[in-house]
Amino acid sequence: MGAAEQVWYFQFQNMARTAGLVQAVSGRLGGVSEGHLRSLNIGLTVGDRREAVFANRRRLAMALAIPIERWVKPRMVHGSNCLVVGAAEADLGLGLVDKSSLEADALLTAEPEVYLFLTVADCVPVLLHDPVRGVVGLAHAGWKGTVAGVARKAVAKAQAVFGSRPADVLVGIGPSIGPCCYEVGAEVARAAARAFPGCKGLLHEKEGGRVHLDLWRANAYQLEEMGVPAANIEIAGLCTACRTDLFFSHRAEKGKTGRQGAIIGLRRS
């Protein structure tokens, strides 16, 4: 966990070795939003004042020492589409306006000073970095995106477009709802079991017939299957539903909550 300018954020140790790599998942501390959105709400779709959201995004940008006008944010639809973006897409829906023309749940870039950005409140942010090819990626993996293989498809696209090798890719599975709290219905449980038939520890049976799904394991498993070494995958292990003191949680706060932001990019060398 790091802090700058009073803004708190999580960073992955396995990516900290790369000089010039910026990577973080913000928490809920250090912003100007009020009430149940207190205080670093990054999302524009939760009823917060736009001025407060813009101020919070600028605070995060300042804390990470990156220009907010170089952020790229997709319009997420809980799917598995992955887009390659660059400077031409920067400033489409970041902190000044939020009406991106990019409809996708995963982004890739090999351009420096282009920072991939998305918002979450229980869904899994998956950060990707190929230090050999200089590629970064970011995926939004709720249960639908996870079952559709959004993280796997992002790595496959990096292979196809940039020549990345899965063995070189570093992965960060960020703070999100954990298997301790993510109770799912029969339909979701069946979909996950069909998507990952060989994944041990995917579903956990609780008292009363309740079933919990491990999204962290599901995302790690699909990447390991395609050749990303388990040693390259770091799971934050922070459950947003358990830690509403640090993060926003849609499930724990019954939909009345804000959003944290996930961001990754490379500074110009």
Phi, psi and omega in degrees: 000133180236167180212143174202140181055032179069009177261127180261140180207157178262141175228155182266133181290327184290343178259352184291344181285340183277116179295133176086357179275128176255125180207133183195154167236117183289158172257202182256006186256140171105015182248196185243357180293157187238170177065221183290351178265003182299130359229336182258056176290127182258348187268140180267357188248021185241016175088010179280160174292133181302322181299322180291317179298315179299318179297320179294317179295322177294323177297318178296317178300317180293320180298324181269355180059048178229152181281127182294335180286358178253013176278148174233122182238130178274163168269108188276141184229018181059041178242209182225015179290136180237129181244143171268127184232168179207203183299330181296334181266354181296148180074011173268089175084050180252277184230355180253321171221155182231062179224064184294143174270002181267109178259106184192162174244009174208144179229150174226149171206152171241009180269131175291157180062027169239118188249115181283137190215138172210167182242145181214163175213013173178327178299159185272121168275125179248114180262137184232142176211127172254101183288344180283314181266353180070042182248141171234154180213160180212129181233147177253113188237085164284192183293324180293314179295323178297311179297327179281354176078038185298320180293316179298318181292329177293317178292321178298322179291323176297324174299310187291320187270319188247355182077019179296146173255131178308327181296340181266347190281132173262140185231138171238119178260109196277176176306132185189177181294132186263173179297341177294330188238348188270080175282135182231160177277177184297323182296315180293318179300316179295319180297319179293317180297322178292322184288327185229067187296335182260008186274112178280141179080014182287314183243139181238121178275130181247178179300146178077015179080008179287146181237134176248141181252136179261094179292329178299311181294321182298319180288321177296318183299314183295329178283321176298321180301327182266005172113002175284123181298141178303327180293341180272356185253118178253124177258123182301322179071020179254117180273121181295329180287328177284324189249060177288354171286336182250331187225159172279145178221116179296319182289308185292327183259016173053042175081351181261079187201177180259202181224142168262165182244145172246140185211143177208144178182171181245131173289157177286130183280000000 
